[in-house]
């Protein structure tokens, strides 16, 4: 389910229906009562998501580049059991997505 206006966007994810919301700059500053960080020189958050496959990670990397974002890490294997990549969106926010091979996780 998605909710959308001209100044914000929200989507529910997963069986627990976690809501992720995106705001326009003015609305974000009003909601947080704080100025927006210069995301070209500072990082305020890293948003992480789990992928269902290595192919999904690779496809997202291609989509990020096509949309004008920047991949800053990977796609590559991390710690022998995760395959992921990190990217920066057009507003400079950093994200990472990883496929986790739980059966090969170190114990």
N, C-alpha and C positions, 0 to 999 in steps of 0.2 A: 504494500500500500504506500502510496506517495502523497505528500501534501506540498503544494506549491503556491507561491504568490510571486509577484514581480521582484520582491526583495529578499526572499528566503526560500529554501528548499529543504524538505525533510523526507526521509525514507526509513522504513522499518526493516531491520535485518534479522535473519535467523528465527529459530523457533521461539526464542524468548522475546522477539519483537523489539530488539534494541533499536532505539531511534537515533539516527545521525542527522544533524541539521547543519545547513550551510546558510550563512547570512551575508547580505551585502555589507560593505564597509561601514556605512552610516548606521545601519541597524545593529551591527556587531558592537560598535563602540557604544551605542546607546544601551544595549543589553548588558555588556560587561562593565560599563562605566570606566573604561580604560581606552587609551589610544592603541591603535594597531601597531604591532612590532614591525620593524624593518626586516622582513623575512629574507632579504638578500644578504644580511650580515648577522642575523640572530635566528635562533630556532626556538620556538616557544612550545612545540609539541611534536611528537612523532606518533602518527596514527598507524596502527598495525592491523592487518587483516589476514585471515587464513585462506589460502587457495585450496581448491580441491584436487589440483594436479600441477605437475611441472609445466605442462602445456598452458595452463591458465596463467601462470606467472609470466611465461614468455609472451603470450598474447597481450597481457596488460602492458608489458614493457613496450611492445610495438605500438599500442594505442597511445601510451603516454608520449612517445616521441612524435607520433603523427599529429597529436593535438598540440604540440609545442612545449610540453613539459620536458624535464631533464631526468634521466636515470643517473643516479650518483653511485649506486652499488649494484653489482650483479647484472643480469641474473647469474647466480652461482650457488654452489653448495656451501652451506654454513655448518660447521661442527659435525660434518659427516652424516647428518640426518634431516637437515632442513634445506630446501632449495628456495631461494627468494631473491628479491631485488628491492632497492630503495629508490624512490623518485621524489622529485620536487614538482608540485603543480604550478600553474600559471601565476598564482598569488604567492609562491615561495614556500608554501607549507610542505613539510616532509612527511612521506608515507612509506610504509613498507608492507609487502605482501609476501607470504611464505607458504609453501607446501610443506607440511610436516609429516615425515615418514615415521609415525609413532612406534612402529615395530622395530626400527633401528635406532631409537633414542637410547643414548648411553644410560645405563642403570647404575 
